[in-house]
């Protein structure tokens, strides 16, 4: 794509659709301009509203973590009521064991999310909220609305996820 001479990003006075050199330079300058515009873009989410949302979510997660810890604090053999674990049918004991393992997995997941929320609150305090911690680009508002605790833009989140799977 080439531009009219007055609008050519490379300031070519003889810009025409037949000039391949001009066309290549114009495409490059146009894409660089788009990247620079994206780089300068700021997140427009309301920091106060986002802080309140993060604090509410953190409080909900803390309540859930407390309930899970209370369930896990009860020894497995006592959680079956009057019947001791040794007297239970193996399938019942396996179901209880599976439920405890799921609680442990949920506990780990929720504690990790609380850490992410705490990190996001720290970025809000320091003024870095809404910027990717890896590349520094603005995280789109749509992403922050969906995942307010995220420290990464979409591209870096995908890279982080792929590297954690290796």
Secondary structure, DSSP 8 states (H G I E B T S, - for coil): ----TTT-TT--TT--TT-HHHHHHHHHHHHHHHHHHHHH----S-HHHHHHHHHHHHHHHHHHHHHHHHHHHS-GGGTTTTS-GGGS-HHHHHHHHHHHHHHHHHHHHHHHHHHHHHHHHHHHHHT-TTB-TTT--B--HHHHHH-TT--S-HHHHHHHHHHHH-
